[in-house]
């Protein structure tokens, strides 16, 4: 029976199952089930017309037992505290799977950023940074971009925080412009990580990226960059979509040309046309025939209502939480292999870690070095997940959760409870 989707319940239920399947000591599980801090802030902003509007914002810090809190800031009209709690929890798991010394956090503002001018967005970002400044910092909690935020947003966060502290603080955020001590390769990192995940999965079955077909739901930073990297690796991208709808071409889409088109101000896929292209809905992107389906939009996209209609062999989760528990069970029965979000989209946080290391050591790495290190870390993480799938005879999602939870529980046990 269907029920209202709750991302936080979804992640806790999956963690509970993983604890059981992995035979993990549950004495510390109550700690991992609950965030360490939930912060809600109200943000007054003077709008361009002189009126004052108050926005609601959040910052949830789930766990810092393995290192400083780390997680993005999203701007979305449907953002709420439960969603941010779930995202913060996923970040803790993601950092543990990647084996980088971070914990998990997430932030958000309930706003449709497309309805605000650039000045209003800047004012909102500065007010939010001011509100959470006491709980963030380069060795405390390091924000980064997420849905509807980007390097420009991080530049505003960095400048506001640095003004408050009275000196430059480049390590307080990642995903910054390269000119402000950002890392080369960071903007493409999450999308590149999705491609690396797909490559590792296919290689396990003796297949290659070249000649594979892919459908990508969502052409934000992650989906668009994944599409570009896929396209240049010989993958035939047959379908893509954004908030306005999708495009389908059986012979493959010209991703470079479409990317140039989308760089125009207010450009949407519904306005793009070319020979052989058919306009489809976002739902049809999910159900079109392809080898690899990449949900790269928002959570709760693959559900029990559409899981039996998917016509793919593999799913690589570029978005956070795009698949519900009920859908997972259906996909497993159908034999569709799924690479979970906490591994597949970890490229962003891994390169954020590289950026942070460069900032605190006052170093600069070139793009090739960053990309090689990203693939090395993801390959090592994938092998640890593979080992657990064989040990526990479970899905990739369960294996990734088991890998993360074992590290987190062990760290809790050796540190003990304070005081």
C-alpha positions as CSV (number, residue, x, y, z in Angstrom):
1,X,0.0,0.0,0.0
2,X,1.3,3.4,-0.9
3,X,2.0,6.0,1.8
4,X,3.3,9.6,2.1
5,X,7.0,9.6,1.3
6,X,9.2,10.7,4.1
7,X,13.0,10.8,3.2
8,X,14.1,10.7,6.8
9,X,12.0,7.6,7.6
10,X,13.4,6.1,4.3
11,X,17.0,6.5,5.3
12,X,16.5,5.3,8.9
13,X,14.6,2.2,7.7
14,X,17.4,1.4,5.3
15,X,20.1,1.9,8.0
16,X,18.1,-0.5,10.3
17,X,18.0,-3.2,7.6
18,X,21.7,-2.8,6.9
19,X,22.6,-3.1,10.6
20,X,20.7,-6.4,10.7
21,X,22.1,-7.8,7.4
22,X,25.6,-6.8,8.3
23,X,25.4,-8.1,11.8
24,X,26.5,-4.8,13.2
25,X,26.5,-4.1,17.0
26,X,23.4,-1.9,17.5
27,X,24.6,-0.5,20.9
28,X,25.6,2.8,19.1
29,X,22.8,2.8,16.6
30,X,20.6,5.3,18.6
31,X,23.4,7.8,18.3
32,X,23.5,7.4,14.5
33,X,19.7,7.6,14.1
34,X,19.6,11.1,15.5
35,X,21.2,14.3,14.3
36,X,23.5,16.1,16.7
37,X,22.0,19.5,16.0
38,X,19.0,20.8,14.1
39,X,18.9,24.6,13.5
40,X,16.0,26.6,12.0
41,X,16.5,30.2,11.2
42,X,14.2,33.0,9.9
43,X,15.7,35.3,7.3
44,X,14.3,38.8,6.7
45,X,15.3,40.2,3.3
46,X,14.5,43.6,1.8
47,X,13.1,42.9,-1.7
48,X,13.8,45.0,-4.8
49,X,10.4,46.6,-4.5
50,X,11.1,47.8,-0.9
51,X,9.0,45.2,0.8
52,X,10.4,42.8,3.5
53,X,10.0,39.1,3.1
54,X,11.0,36.5,5.7
55,X,12.4,33.1,4.5
56,X,12.8,29.9,6.5
57,X,16.2,28.3,6.6
58,X,17.8,25.2,8.1
59,X,21.1,23.7,9.0
60,X,21.2,20.1,10.3
61,X,24.5,18.6,11.6
62,X,24.1,14.9,11.7
63,X,27.4,13.5,12.9
64,X,31.0,14.7,13.3
65,X,32.5,11.5,14.8
66,X,34.8,11.0,11.8
67,X,35.6,14.7,11.1
68,X,34.0,18.1,10.6
69,X,30.4,18.3,9.4
70,X,30.2,18.5,5.6
71,X,27.2,19.1,3.4
72,X,25.6,21.3,0.8
73,X,23.1,24.2,0.9
74,X,20.0,23.9,-1.3
75,X,17.4,26.5,-2.3
76,X,14.1,25.0,-3.1
77,X,10.4,25.9,-2.6
78,X,9.7,22.4,-1.1
79,X,12.6,22.3,1.2
80,X,11.7,21.3,4.8
81,X,13.4,20.2,8.0
82,X,12.7,16.4,7.5
83,X,14.2,16.5,4.0
84,X,17.3,18.3,5.3
85,X,17.7,15.8,8.2
86,X,17.6,12.9,5.7
87,X,20.1,14.7,3.4
88,X,22.5,15.3,6.4
89,X,22.2,11.6,7.4
90,X,23.0,10.5,3.8
91,X,26.1,12.8,3.9
92,X,27.4,11.1,7.0
93,X,27.0,7.7,5.2
94,X,28.5,9.1,2.0
95,X,31.6,10.4,3.6
96,X,32.1,7.1,5.5
97,X,31.7,5.1,2.3
98,X,34.3,7.4,0.5
99,X,36.5,7.0,3.6
100,X,37.2,10.7,3.9
101,X,37.5,12.4,7.3
102,X,34.2,14.2,7.3
103,X,30.8,13.9,9.0
104,X,27.5,14.8,7.5
105,X,25.4,18.0,7.5
106,X,23.0,19.8,5.1
107,X,21.4,23.2,4.8
108,X,18.5,24.7,2.9
109,X,16.2,27.6,2.4
110,X,12.6,27.3,1.6
111,X,12.6,29.5,-1.6
112,X,12.1,29.3,-5.3
113,X,15.3,31.0,-6.4
114,X,14.0,31.5,-9.9
115,X,11.6,34.1,-8.5
116,X,14.3,36.3,-7.0
117,X,16.7,38.8,-8.6
118,X,20.4,38.4,-8.3
119,X,20.5,41.1,-5.6
120,X,17.8,39.4,-3.6
121,X,19.6,36.1,-3.8
122,X,22.8,37.7,-2.7
123,X,21.0,39.3,0.3
124,X,19.3,36.1,1.2
125,X,22.5,34.1,1.1
126,X,24.4,36.7,3.2
127,X,21.5,36.7,5.8
128,X,21.5,32.9,5.9
129,X,25.3,32.9,6.3
130,X,25.1,35.4,9.1
131,X,22.5,33.3,10.8
132,X,24.5,30.0,10.8
133,X,27.9,31.6,11.1
134,X,28.3,30.6,14.8
135,X,28.0,26.9,13.9
136,X,30.1,26.7,10.7
137,X,33.9,27.0,10.1
138,X,36.8,25.3,8.3
139,X,37.3,22.8,11.2
140,X,33.6,22.7,12.3
141,X,31.1,22.6,9.4
142,X,32.0,23.2,5.8
143,X,29.0,24.0,3.4
144,X,29.1,23.5,-0.4
145,X,26.7,23.9,-3.3
146,X,23.6,21.7,-3.8
147,X,20.3,22.0,-5.6
148,X,19.9,25.6,-7.1
149,X,23.1,26.8,-5.6
150,X,26.5,27.2,-7.3
151,X,30.0,28.7,-7.0
152,X,28.6,32.2,-7.0
153,X,26.5,31.3,-4.0
154,X,29.5,29.9,-2.2
155,X,31.5,33.1,-3.0
156,X,28.8,35.1,-1.2
157,X,28.9,32.7,1.8
158,X,32.7,32.9,1.9
159,X,32.8,36.7,1.7
160,X,30.1,37.1,4.4
161,X,31.8,34.7,6.8
162,X,35.2,36.3,6.1
163,X,33.8,39.8,6.7
164,X,32.4,38.6,10.1
165,X,35.8,37.0,11.1
166,X,37.8,40.0,9.8
167,X,40.2,37.9,7.6
168,X,39.9,35.6,4.6
169,X,38.6,32.1,5.5
170,X,38.8,30.1,2.3
171,X,38.4,26.7,4.1
172,X,34.9,27.5,5.3
173,X,33.2,26.5,2.1
174,X,34.0,24.3,-0.9
175,X,32.7,24.5,-4.4
176,X,34.0,28.1,-4.7
177,X,35.2,29.7,-7.9
178,X,38.8,28.8,-8.7
179,X,39.7,32.5,-8.4
180,X,38.7,32.3,-4.7
181,X,40.7,29.2,-3.8
182,X,38.3,26.8,-5.3
183,X,39.5,23.5,-6.7
184,X,40.0,22.7,-10.4
185,X,37.6,19.9,-11.4
186,X,35.2,20.6,-8.6
187,X,32.3,21.8,-10.8
188,X,32.3,18.6,-12.8
189,X,33.2,16.3,-9.8
190,X,29.7,14.9,-8.9
191,X,28.8,14.2,-12.6
192,X,32.2,12.7,-13.2
193,X,31.8,10.5,-10.2
194,X,28.5,9.2,-11.6
195,X,30.4,8.3,-14.8
196,X,33.1,6.6,-12.8
197,X,30.5,4.6,-10.9
198,X,28.9,3.5,-14.1
199,X,32.3,2.5,-15.6
200,X,33.2,0.5,-12.5
201,X,29.8,-1.3,-12.6
202,X,30.0,-2.2,-16.3
203,X,33.6,-3.3,-16.0
204,X,32.5,-5.8,-13.4
205,X,30.4,-7.4,-16.0
206,X,33.0,-7.2,-18.8
207,X,31.4,-4.2,-20.5
208,X,32.6,-0.7,-21.5
209,X,31.1,2.8,-21.4
210,X,31.5,3.2,-25.2
211,X,28.3,2.0,-27.0
212,X,26.2,2.0,-23.9
213,X,22.9,3.9,-23.9
214,X,21.9,6.2,-21.0
215,X,18.9,8.3,-20.0
216,X,19.4,11.2,-17.5
217,X,16.6,12.7,-15.5
218,X,17.6,16.2,-14.5
219,X,20.0,18.7,-16.2
220,X,21.2,20.6,-13.2
221,X,24.9,20.7,-12.4
222,X,25.2,16.9,-11.7
223,X,23.0,15.7,-14.6
224,X,24.4,18.1,-17.2
225,X,28.0,17.4,-16.3
226,X,27.4,13.6,-16.2
227,X,25.8,13.9,-19.6
228,X,28.8,15.7,-21.0
229,X,31.3,13.3,-19.6
230,X,29.2,10.3,-20.8
231,X,28.9,11.8,-24.3
232,X,32.7,12.3,-24.6
233,X,33.3,8.7,-23.4
234,X,31.2,7.3,-26.2
235,X,28.0,6.7,-24.4
236,X,24.9,7.3,-26.4
237,X,22.7,9.6,-24.3
238,X,19.2,8.9,-25.6
239,X,17.1,11.0,-23.2
240,X,17.6,14.0,-20.8
241,X,15.2,16.3,-19.0
242,X,14.9,19.5,-16.9
243,X,11.9,21.1,-15.1
244,X,10.2,21.9,-18.4
245,X,10.2,18.3,-19.8
246,X,12.5,16.0,-21.7
247,X,14.1,15.1,-25.0
248,X,14.4,11.7,-26.6
249,X,16.4,10.6,-29.6
250,X,17.0,6.9,-30.3
251,X,20.2,7.6,-32.2
252,X,21.5,9.7,-29.3
253,X,21.4,13.4,-28.4
254,X,24.1,15.9,-29.3
255,X,24.9,16.8,-25.7
256,X,27.5,19.5,-26.6
257,X,25.1,21.4,-28.8
258,X,22.3,21.1,-26.2
259,X,24.7,22.3,-23.4
260,X,25.6,25.4,-25.4
261,X,21.8,26.1,-25.9
262,X,21.1,25.7,-22.1
263,X,23.8,28.2,-21.3
264,X,21.6,31.0,-22.6
265,X,19.6,32.9,-20.0
266,X,16.3,31.2,-19.1
267,X,16.8,28.5,-21.7
268,X,14.8,25.3,-21.1
269,X,14.7,22.0,-23.0
270,X,11.1,22.5,-24.0
271,X,12.3,25.2,-26.4
272,X,15.1,23.1,-27.9
273,X,14.5,21.3,-31.2
274,X,16.5,19.4,-33.8
275,X,15.9,16.6,-36.4
276,X,15.1,13.2,-34.8
277,X,14.2,14.6,-31.4
278,X,10.9,13.9,-29.7
279,X,9.7,15.9,-26.7
280,X,8.7,13.7,-23.7
281,X,7.8,14.1,-20.0
282,X,10.1,13.7,-17.1
283,X,8.3,10.5,-16.2
284,X,8.9,9.2,-19.8
285,X,12.6,9.8,-19.3
286,X,12.5,7.3,-16.4
287,X,10.7,4.7,-18.4
288,X,12.4,5.0,-21.8
289,X,14.5,2.1,-23.1
290,X,18.2,2.4,-22.1
291,X,21.0,0.4,-20.6
292,X,21.7,2.9,-17.8
293,X,19.1,5.2,-16.1
294,X,20.6,8.1,-14.1
295,X,18.0,9.9,-11.9
296,X,19.8,13.2,-11.3
297,X,16.9,15.4,-10.2
298,X,15.3,15.2,-6.8
299,X,14.4,12.5,-4.2
300,X,11.3,10.3,-4.5
301,X,11.4,9.8,-8.3
302,X,11.5,6.0,-8.7
303,X,8.5,4.7,-6.7
304,X,6.3,1.7,-6.4
305,X,4.0,3.3,-9.0
306,X,6.6,3.3,-11.7
307,X,9.4,0.8,-10.7
308,X,7.7,-2.0,-12.7
309,X,7.7,0.3,-15.9
310,X,11.4,1.0,-16.0
311,X,13.2,-0.4,-19.1
312,X,16.8,-0.2,-18.1
313,X,19.4,-2.8,-16.9
314,X,21.1,-0.5,-14.5
315,X,20.3,2.5,-12.3
316,X,23.1,4.9,-11.1
317,X,21.7,7.3,-8.5
318,X,23.1,10.8,-9.2
319,X,20.4,12.5,-7.0
320,X,20.1,12.0,-3.3
321,X,17.3,9.5,-2.4
322,X,15.7,9.2,-5.8
323,X,14.4,5.7,-5.1
324,X,11.9,4.7,-2.4
325,X,12.1,1.5,-0.2
326,X,9.2,0.0,-2.0
327,X,10.7,0.7,-5.4
328,X,14.0,-0.9,-4.3
329,X,12.2,-4.2,-3.6
330,X,10.5,-4.2,-7.0
331,X,13.8,-3.4,-8.8
332,X,15.6,-6.2,-7.0
333,X,13.0,-8.7,-7.9
334,X,13.2,-7.5,-11.6
335,X,17.0,-8.0,-11.6
336,X,17.8,-4.3,-12.2
337,X,21.1,-3.5,-10.6
338,X,21.2,-0.2,-8.7
339,X,24.3,1.7,-7.6
340,X,23.2,3.8,-4.6
341,X,23.5,7.6,-4.2
342,X,25.8,7.4,-1.2
343,X,28.5,5.9,-3.5
344,X,27.4,7.1,-7.0
345,X,27.2,10.8,-6.3
346,X,30.1,10.9,-3.8
347,X,32.4,12.6,-6.4
348,X,31.3,16.0,-5.3
349,X,32.2,15.6,-1.6
350,X,35.4,13.8,-2.4
351,X,36.7,16.7,-4.5
352,X,35.3,19.1,-1.9
353,X,37.6,17.3,0.5
354,X,40.5,17.8,-2.0
355,X,39.6,21.5,-2.2
356,X,39.5,21.8,1.6
357,X,43.0,20.1,1.9
358,X,44.4,22.5,-0.7
359,X,42.9,25.5,1.3
360,X,44.3,24.5,4.7
361,X,47.7,23.6,3.2
362,X,47.7,26.6,0.9
363,X,48.3,24.4,-2.2
364,X,46.9,24.3,-5.7
365,X,46.5,21.0,-7.6
366,X,45.9,20.8,-11.4
367,X,42.8,19.2,-12.9
368,X,44.4,16.0,-14.0
369,X,45.7,15.3,-10.5
370,X,42.3,16.0,-9.0
371,X,40.5,13.7,-11.5
372,X,43.0,10.8,-11.1
373,X,42.7,11.0,-7.3
374,X,38.9,11.0,-7.5
375,X,38.9,7.9,-9.7
376,X,41.4,6.2,-7.3
377,X,39.3,6.8,-4.2
378,X,36.1,5.8,-5.9
379,X,37.6,2.6,-7.2
380,X,38.8,1.7,-3.8
381,X,35.4,2.4,-2.3
382,X,33.7,0.4,-5.0
383,X,35.9,-2.6,-4.2
384,X,34.9,-2.4,-0.5
385,X,31.3,-2.4,-1.5
386,X,31.8,-5.4,-3.8
387,X,33.5,-7.3,-1.0
388,X,30.4,-6.8,1.3
389,X,27.9,-7.8,-1.5
390,X,29.8,-11.1,-1.6
391,X,30.1,-11.5,2.2
392,X,26.5,-10.6,3.0
393,X,24.8,-11.7,-0.3
394,X,23.0,-8.4,-0.5
395,X,22.3,-5.5,-2.9
396,X,24.8,-2.7,-3.7
397,X,22.7,-0.3,-1.6
398,X,22.7,-2.6,1.5
399,X,26.5,-3.2,1.0
400,X,27.2,0.5,0.8
401,X,25.2,1.2,4.0
402,X,27.0,-1.7,5.8
403,X,30.4,-0.4,4.8
404,X,29.5,3.1,6.1
405,X,27.8,1.9,9.3
406,X,30.7,-0.4,10.3
407,X,33.1,2.5,10.1
408,X,30.7,4.8,12.0
409,X,29.9,2.3,14.7
410,X,33.6,1.4,15.2
411,X,34.5,5.0,15.5
412,X,31.7,5.6,18.1
413,X,32.9,2.6,20.1
414,X,36.6,3.5,20.2
415,X,35.8,7.2,21.1
416,X,33.1,6.3,23.6
417,X,30.3,8.6,24.8
418,X,31.3,12.0,26.3
419,X,31.4,12.7,29.2
